[in-house]
Amino acid sequence: MTTPRTHHAPPIDPIFCRRNFVKLGVKLGLAALSLGVAPTRALAHRPPRASPERALDLYHTRTGERLKTVYWADGRYLPEALTQLNYFLRDYQTDDIHPTDPALLDCLFALAKRVDAPYPFHIVSAYRSPATNAELYKQRRGVAKHSFHMYGKAIDFYLPKRKLTVVRRAAQRLGRGGIGYYPNSHFLHVDTGPVRSWQSAV
């Protein structure tokens, strides 16, 4: 009688087995990605970031009025707040109202953050009607005949407890428009015209 031969399986190489397991895992991972199966973290819902609000705190030195308002929120300018600001920044001599350039408001907002303003902006002059500007042009040196004030694009102000030179440097770093330095009258002029700067003796 012939005794059947027993065939023994070759010994398993643990390193070879581990390599094949890793390769299989990589292939399965690629297959999952090709089928559009995303990792759990990618599927996690991330709520959109809320847009920060922009607010201003203003005090008008000529009228004694004060206005604190959020004028920009949820990615847009707020019409009601802009209406309040237009009235607040009116020609205080004639009560004429003109739309204020929103970029000018943004300039003040950015400036307040740069100098960490703890007090309201003290407004000296904002919108000027053509008649008011013409009269000032006759009486005072340094008043432009076609001032940006007449278009709601300029404002004169100072910040209590903040040196005018410090605010001036901060405004220059913003690089957003015109900057007039009036040390004798103790105010700063900013506008949304071309980038430029000057110092006045007035």
C-alpha positions as CSV (number, residue, x, y, z in Angstrom):
1,M,0.0,0.0,0.0
2,T,1.3,3.4,-0.9
3,T,1.2,5.9,1.8
4,P,-0.2,9.2,0.6
5,R,2.1,12.1,0.8
6,T,1.3,14.9,3.2
7,H,1.7,18.4,1.7
8,H,2.7,21.0,4.2
9,A,1.8,24.6,3.6
10,P,4.9,26.9,3.5
11,P,5.4,29.0,6.6
12,I,3.7,32.4,6.7
13,D,6.1,35.3,6.6
14,P,4.6,37.8,9.1
15,I,6.4,40.8,7.5
16,F,5.0,39.8,4.1
17,C,1.6,39.5,5.6
18,R,1.8,42.9,7.3
19,R,2.9,44.6,4.0
20,N,0.0,43.1,2.1
21,F,-2.4,44.2,4.8
22,V,-1.1,47.8,4.6
23,K,-1.3,47.7,0.8
24,L,-4.9,46.5,1.1
25,G,-5.7,49.3,3.5
26,V,-4.3,51.9,1.1
27,K,-6.2,50.4,-1.8
28,L,-9.5,50.4,0.1
29,G,-8.9,54.0,1.2
30,L,-8.3,55.1,-2.4
31,A,-11.4,53.3,-3.5
32,A,-13.4,55.0,-0.8
33,L,-12.2,58.4,-2.0
34,S,-13.0,57.6,-5.6
35,L,-16.5,56.7,-4.6
36,G,-16.9,60.1,-2.9
37,V,-16.7,58.7,0.6
38,A,-15.2,61.5,2.7
39,P,-13.6,61.1,6.1
40,T,-15.7,61.8,9.2
41,R,-13.9,65.1,9.9
42,A,-14.6,66.4,6.3
43,L,-18.3,65.6,6.8
44,A,-18.5,67.5,10.1
45,H,-20.6,70.6,9.6
46,R,-18.8,73.9,10.4
47,P,-21.1,76.8,10.9
48,P,-20.2,79.9,8.9
49,R,-18.3,82.6,10.8
50,A,-20.5,85.5,11.8
51,S,-19.3,88.7,10.1
52,P,-18.1,91.2,12.7
53,E,-20.1,94.3,13.2
54,R,-18.8,97.8,12.5
55,A,-19.8,100.5,15.0
56,L,-19.0,104.1,15.6
57,D,-19.2,106.4,18.7
58,L,-19.4,110.0,17.7
59,Y,-19.8,113.3,19.5
60,H,-20.4,116.5,17.6
61,T,-18.6,119.5,19.2
62,R,-20.8,122.0,17.4
63,T,-24.2,120.6,18.2
64,G,-23.5,118.7,21.4
65,E,-25.1,115.6,19.9
66,R,-23.8,112.1,20.4
67,L,-24.4,109.0,18.3
68,K,-23.4,105.4,19.0
69,T,-24.5,103.0,16.3
70,V,-23.8,99.8,14.5
71,Y,-23.8,100.8,10.8
72,W,-22.6,97.5,9.2
73,A,-23.6,94.0,10.1
74,D,-24.3,90.6,8.4
75,G,-22.2,91.7,5.4
76,R,-24.0,94.9,4.6
77,Y,-24.5,98.5,5.5
78,L,-27.6,99.2,7.5
79,P,-29.8,101.8,5.8
80,E,-31.4,103.0,9.1
81,A,-28.0,103.6,10.7
82,L,-26.7,105.4,7.6
83,T,-29.7,107.7,7.7
84,Q,-28.9,108.5,11.4
85,L,-25.3,109.1,10.5
86,N,-26.2,111.4,7.6
87,Y,-28.3,113.5,9.8
88,F,-25.7,113.6,12.6
89,L,-23.0,114.6,10.1
90,R,-25.1,117.3,8.5
91,D,-24.1,120.9,7.8
92,Y,-24.8,122.2,11.3
93,Q,-25.1,125.7,10.1
94,T,-27.8,125.1,7.5
95,D,-29.1,121.7,8.5
96,D,-28.6,120.5,5.0
97,I,-28.2,116.7,4.8
98,H,-26.0,114.8,2.4
99,P,-25.2,111.0,2.1
100,T,-21.9,110.2,3.8
101,D,-19.5,108.0,1.9
102,P,-19.6,104.6,3.6
103,A,-15.8,104.3,2.9
104,L,-15.3,107.3,5.2
105,L,-17.2,105.6,8.0
106,D,-15.0,102.5,7.5
107,C,-11.9,104.7,7.7
108,L,-13.0,106.0,11.1
109,F,-13.9,102.5,12.2
110,A,-10.4,101.1,11.2
111,L,-8.7,104.1,12.8
112,A,-10.5,103.6,16.1
113,K,-9.3,100.0,16.2
114,R,-5.7,101.1,15.4
115,V,-5.4,103.6,18.2
116,D,-7.7,101.6,20.6
117,A,-10.0,104.7,21.0
118,P,-11.7,104.6,24.4
119,Y,-13.6,107.9,23.8
120,P,-15.9,109.0,21.0
121,F,-14.6,110.8,17.9
122,H,-15.1,114.5,18.5
123,I,-16.4,115.8,15.2
124,V,-15.5,119.4,14.3
125,S,-16.8,119.4,10.8
126,A,-18.4,116.9,8.4
127,Y,-20.7,117.7,5.5
128,R,-20.7,121.3,4.2
129,S,-23.2,122.7,1.8
130,P,-21.8,124.5,-1.2
131,A,-22.9,127.8,0.4
132,T,-21.2,127.1,3.7
133,N,-18.0,126.0,2.0
134,A,-18.0,129.1,-0.2
135,E,-18.3,131.3,2.9
136,L,-15.5,129.4,4.7
137,Y,-13.3,129.6,1.6
138,K,-13.6,133.4,1.7
139,Q,-12.9,133.7,5.4
140,R,-10.2,131.1,6.2
141,R,-7.0,129.9,4.7
142,G,-6.7,126.2,4.1
143,V,-10.3,125.7,3.0
144,A,-10.4,124.1,-0.4
145,K,-12.8,125.7,-3.0
146,H,-14.0,122.2,-4.0
147,S,-13.7,120.6,-0.7
148,F,-14.5,116.9,-0.2
149,H,-16.7,118.0,2.6
150,M,-19.2,119.1,0.0
151,Y,-19.6,115.5,-1.2
152,G,-19.9,113.8,2.2
153,K,-16.4,112.4,1.7
154,A,-14.4,114.3,4.4
155,I,-14.5,114.8,8.2
156,D,-12.5,116.8,10.7
157,F,-12.1,115.4,14.2
158,Y,-9.9,114.7,17.2
159,L,-9.8,112.0,19.9
160,P,-9.5,113.0,23.5
161,K,-6.7,111.3,25.4
162,R,-5.0,110.4,22.1
163,K,-2.2,112.6,20.8
164,L,-3.0,114.1,17.4
165,T,0.4,113.0,16.1
166,V,-0.4,109.4,17.1
167,V,-3.8,109.4,15.3
168,R,-2.2,111.1,12.3
169,R,0.5,108.3,12.0
170,A,-2.2,105.7,12.3
171,A,-4.3,107.3,9.6
172,Q,-1.3,107.5,7.3
173,R,-0.7,103.7,7.8
174,L,-4.2,103.0,6.6
175,G,-3.4,104.7,3.3
176,R,-7.1,105.2,2.4
177,G,-7.2,108.8,1.3
178,G,-6.3,112.4,2.2
179,I,-5.0,113.3,5.6
180,G,-4.7,116.9,6.8
181,Y,-2.9,117.7,10.0
182,Y,-4.0,120.9,11.8
183,P,-2.0,121.1,15.0
184,N,-2.9,124.7,15.8
185,S,-6.6,124.1,15.5
186,H,-6.2,120.7,17.1
187,F,-8.0,118.5,14.6
188,L,-7.3,115.9,11.9
189,H,-8.9,115.9,8.5
190,V,-9.5,112.6,6.6
191,D,-11.2,112.1,3.3
192,T,-11.8,109.4,0.8
193,G,-10.1,111.2,-2.1
194,P,-6.6,110.4,-3.5
195,V,-4.0,109.3,-1.0
196,R,-2.0,112.3,0.1
197,S,-1.1,114.3,3.2
198,W,-0.4,117.8,4.3
199,Q,0.1,120.0,7.3
200,S,-1.5,123.3,7.8
201,A,-0.6,126.3,10.0
202,V,-4.3,127.2,10.4
